[in-house]
Amino acid sequence: MFGVATRKSLRALFWLRVILWVAVVKIFVVQLWLLAKGDTALFSYVRAMLINELIAIPLAVYWSRSVHASYMASFTGSFRSSAD
């Protein structure tokens, strides 16, 4: 997120989106694995569920909004027009 904010790069935004959605899927797979282990890992399952539903998914949804891409594209356009 820091790279996207400082560089204002569409490529960085793309990779941030990929990383966030991969993290959401990874946490979900870990949740299923912990659930399959049984009651001994119930605390770990609940913690992974809370991390996924309260942090990872909202972050991924927020950064996937189209407004971020259009915002970054406006910087790219302004750099090109000022260079001409």
Biotite code that builds the C-alpha atoms (Angstrom):
import biotite.structure as struc

atoms = struc.array([
    struc.Atom([0.000, 0.000, 0.000], chain_id="A", res_id=1, res_name="MET", atom_name="CA", element="C"),
    struc.Atom([2.910, 2.326, 0.718], chain_id="A", res_id=2, res_name="PHE", atom_name="CA", element="C"),
    struc.Atom([4.318, 1.721, -2.785], chain_id="A", res_id=3, res_name="GLY", atom_name="CA", element="C"),
    struc.Atom([0.992, 2.534, -4.397], chain_id="A", res_id=4, res_name="VAL", atom_name="CA", element="C"),
    struc.Atom([0.627, 5.736, -2.377], chain_id="A", res_id=5, res_name="ALA", atom_name="CA", element="C"),
    struc.Atom([4.154, 7.032, -2.961], chain_id="A", res_id=6, res_name="THR", atom_name="CA", element="C"),
    struc.Atom([4.705, 5.991, -6.561], chain_id="A", res_id=7, res_name="ARG", atom_name="CA", element="C"),
    struc.Atom([1.137, 6.490, -7.783], chain_id="A", res_id=8, res_name="LYS", atom_name="CA", element="C"),
    struc.Atom([1.669, 3.602, -10.160], chain_id="A", res_id=9, res_name="SER", atom_name="CA", element="C"),
    struc.Atom([-1.020, 1.547, -11.901], chain_id="A", res_id=10, res_name="LEU", atom_name="CA", element="C"),
    struc.Atom([1.328, -1.444, -11.919], chain_id="A", res_id=11, res_name="ARG", atom_name="CA", element="C"),
    struc.Atom([1.804, -1.189, -8.145], chain_id="A", res_id=12, res_name="ALA", atom_name="CA", element="C"),
    struc.Atom([-1.960, -0.958, -7.721], chain_id="A", res_id=13, res_name="LEU", atom_name="CA", element="C"),
    struc.Atom([-2.438, -4.093, -9.834], chain_id="A", res_id=14, res_name="PHE", atom_name="CA", element="C"),
    struc.Atom([0.083, -6.053, -7.771], chain_id="A", res_id=15, res_name="TRP", atom_name="CA", element="C"),
    struc.Atom([-1.430, -4.798, -4.525], chain_id="A", res_id=16, res_name="LEU", atom_name="CA", element="C"),
    struc.Atom([-4.816, -6.111, -5.648], chain_id="A", res_id=17, res_name="ARG", atom_name="CA", element="C"),
    struc.Atom([-3.321, -9.477, -6.601], chain_id="A", res_id=18, res_name="VAL", atom_name="CA", element="C"),
    struc.Atom([-1.492, -9.808, -3.284], chain_id="A", res_id=19, res_name="ILE", atom_name="CA", element="C"),
    struc.Atom([-4.563, -8.880, -1.247], chain_id="A", res_id=20, res_name="LEU", atom_name="CA", element="C"),
    struc.Atom([-6.865, -11.344, -3.032], chain_id="A", res_id=21, res_name="TRP", atom_name="CA", element="C"),
    struc.Atom([-4.263, -14.119, -2.797], chain_id="A", res_id=22, res_name="VAL", atom_name="CA", element="C"),
    struc.Atom([-4.059, -13.410, 0.936], chain_id="A", res_id=23, res_name="ALA", atom_name="CA", element="C"),
    struc.Atom([-7.849, -13.680, 1.241], chain_id="A", res_id=24, res_name="VAL", atom_name="CA", element="C"),
    struc.Atom([-7.837, -17.060, -0.511], chain_id="A", res_id=25, res_name="VAL", atom_name="CA", element="C"),
    struc.Atom([-4.844, -18.267, 1.520], chain_id="A", res_id=26, res_name="LYS", atom_name="CA", element="C"),
    struc.Atom([-6.492, -17.342, 4.813], chain_id="A", res_id=27, res_name="ILE", atom_name="CA", element="C"),
    struc.Atom([-9.672, -19.116, 3.685], chain_id="A", res_id=28, res_name="PHE", atom_name="CA", element="C"),
    struc.Atom([-7.726, -22.284, 2.856], chain_id="A", res_id=29, res_name="VAL", atom_name="CA", element="C"),
    struc.Atom([-6.012, -22.125, 6.253], chain_id="A", res_id=30, res_name="VAL", atom_name="CA", element="C"),
    struc.Atom([-9.449, -21.754, 7.857], chain_id="A", res_id=31, res_name="GLN", atom_name="CA", element="C"),
    struc.Atom([-10.658, -24.914, 6.140], chain_id="A", res_id=32, res_name="LEU", atom_name="CA", element="C"),
    struc.Atom([-7.505, -26.767, 7.133], chain_id="A", res_id=33, res_name="TRP", atom_name="CA", element="C"),
    struc.Atom([-7.869, -25.699, 10.769], chain_id="A", res_id=34, res_name="LEU", atom_name="CA", element="C"),
    struc.Atom([-11.546, -26.646, 10.760], chain_id="A", res_id=35, res_name="LEU", atom_name="CA", element="C"),
    struc.Atom([-10.646, -30.109, 9.477], chain_id="A", res_id=36, res_name="ALA", atom_name="CA", element="C"),
    struc.Atom([-8.216, -30.588, 12.383], chain_id="A", res_id=37, res_name="LYS", atom_name="CA", element="C"),
    struc.Atom([-11.059, -30.514, 14.877], chain_id="A", res_id=38, res_name="GLY", atom_name="CA", element="C"),
    struc.Atom([-11.639, -28.885, 18.239], chain_id="A", res_id=39, res_name="ASP", atom_name="CA", element="C"),
    struc.Atom([-7.954, -28.588, 19.139], chain_id="A", res_id=40, res_name="THR", atom_name="CA", element="C"),
    struc.Atom([-7.488, -25.738, 16.685], chain_id="A", res_id=41, res_name="ALA", atom_name="CA", element="C"),
    struc.Atom([-10.742, -23.893, 17.364], chain_id="A", res_id=42, res_name="LEU", atom_name="CA", element="C"),
    struc.Atom([-9.004, -20.757, 18.674], chain_id="A", res_id=43, res_name="PHE", atom_name="CA", element="C"),
    struc.Atom([-6.748, -20.616, 15.602], chain_id="A", res_id=44, res_name="SER", atom_name="CA", element="C"),
    struc.Atom([-9.753, -21.081, 13.334], chain_id="A", res_id=45, res_name="TYR", atom_name="CA", element="C"),
    struc.Atom([-11.662, -18.243, 14.977], chain_id="A", res_id=46, res_name="VAL", atom_name="CA", element="C"),
    struc.Atom([-8.608, -15.970, 14.804], chain_id="A", res_id=47, res_name="ARG", atom_name="CA", element="C"),
    struc.Atom([-8.073, -16.731, 11.089], chain_id="A", res_id=48, res_name="ALA", atom_name="CA", element="C"),
    struc.Atom([-11.772, -16.153, 10.408], chain_id="A", res_id=49, res_name="MET", atom_name="CA", element="C"),
    struc.Atom([-11.700, -12.774, 12.152], chain_id="A", res_id=50, res_name="LEU", atom_name="CA", element="C"),
    struc.Atom([-8.544, -11.693, 10.329], chain_id="A", res_id=51, res_name="ILE", atom_name="CA", element="C"),
    struc.Atom([-10.053, -12.671, 7.001], chain_id="A", res_id=52, res_name="ASN", atom_name="CA", element="C"),
    struc.Atom([-13.490, -11.165, 7.508], chain_id="A", res_id=53, res_name="GLU", atom_name="CA", element="C"),
    struc.Atom([-12.527, -8.033, 9.414], chain_id="A", res_id=54, res_name="LEU", atom_name="CA", element="C"),
    struc.Atom([-9.220, -7.088, 7.780], chain_id="A", res_id=55, res_name="ILE", atom_name="CA", element="C"),
    struc.Atom([-8.255, -8.950, 4.604], chain_id="A", res_id=56, res_name="ALA", atom_name="CA", element="C"),
    struc.Atom([-11.565, -8.950, 2.723], chain_id="A", res_id=57, res_name="ILE", atom_name="CA", element="C"),
    struc.Atom([-12.427, -5.276, 3.398], chain_id="A", res_id=58, res_name="PRO", atom_name="CA", element="C"),
    struc.Atom([-8.904, -4.213, 2.369], chain_id="A", res_id=59, res_name="LEU", atom_name="CA", element="C"),
    struc.Atom([-9.092, -6.249, -0.831], chain_id="A", res_id=60, res_name="ALA", atom_name="CA", element="C"),
    struc.Atom([-12.533, -4.866, -1.681], chain_id="A", res_id=61, res_name="VAL", atom_name="CA", element="C"),
    struc.Atom([-11.461, -1.284, -0.923], chain_id="A", res_id=62, res_name="TYR", atom_name="CA", element="C"),
    struc.Atom([-8.364, -1.419, -3.134], chain_id="A", res_id=63, res_name="TRP", atom_name="CA", element="C"),
    struc.Atom([-10.306, -3.178, -5.928], chain_id="A", res_id=64, res_name="SER", atom_name="CA", element="C"),
    struc.Atom([-12.595, -0.210, -6.466], chain_id="A", res_id=65, res_name="ARG", atom_name="CA", element="C"),
    struc.Atom([-12.296, 1.373, -9.900], chain_id="A", res_id=66, res_name="SER", atom_name="CA", element="C"),
    struc.Atom([-11.824, 4.836, -8.416], chain_id="A", res_id=67, res_name="VAL", atom_name="CA", element="C"),
    struc.Atom([-8.251, 3.932, -7.444], chain_id="A", res_id=68, res_name="HIS", atom_name="CA", element="C"),
    struc.Atom([-7.316, 2.987, -11.011], chain_id="A", res_id=69, res_name="ALA", atom_name="CA", element="C"),
    struc.Atom([-8.829, 6.169, -12.436], chain_id="A", res_id=70, res_name="SER", atom_name="CA", element="C"),
    struc.Atom([-7.049, 8.216, -9.757], chain_id="A", res_id=71, res_name="TYR", atom_name="CA", element="C"),
    struc.Atom([-3.693, 6.637, -10.643], chain_id="A", res_id=72, res_name="MET", atom_name="CA", element="C"),
    struc.Atom([-4.392, 7.059, -14.351], chain_id="A", res_id=73, res_name="ALA", atom_name="CA", element="C"),
    struc.Atom([-4.980, 10.773, -13.808], chain_id="A", res_id=74, res_name="SER", atom_name="CA", element="C"),
    struc.Atom([-1.435, 11.095, -12.465], chain_id="A", res_id=75, res_name="PHE", atom_name="CA", element="C"),
    struc.Atom([-0.041, 9.177, -15.431], chain_id="A", res_id=76, res_name="THR", atom_name="CA", element="C"),
    struc.Atom([-1.881, 11.479, -17.816], chain_id="A", res_id=77, res_name="GLY", atom_name="CA", element="C"),
    struc.Atom([-0.688, 14.615, -16.029], chain_id="A", res_id=78, res_name="SER", atom_name="CA", element="C"),
    struc.Atom([2.923, 13.439, -16.159], chain_id="A", res_id=79, res_name="PHE", atom_name="CA", element="C"),
    struc.Atom([2.654, 12.844, -19.895], chain_id="A", res_id=80, res_name="ARG", atom_name="CA", element="C"),
    struc.Atom([1.009, 16.184, -20.613], chain_id="A", res_id=81, res_name="SER", atom_name="CA", element="C"),
    struc.Atom([3.586, 18.117, -18.590], chain_id="A", res_id=82, res_name="SER", atom_name="CA", element="C"),
    struc.Atom([6.448, 16.367, -20.417], chain_id="A", res_id=83, res_name="ALA", atom_name="CA", element="C"),
    struc.Atom([5.180, 17.520, -23.820], chain_id="A", res_id=84, res_name="ASP", atom_name="CA", element="C"),
])
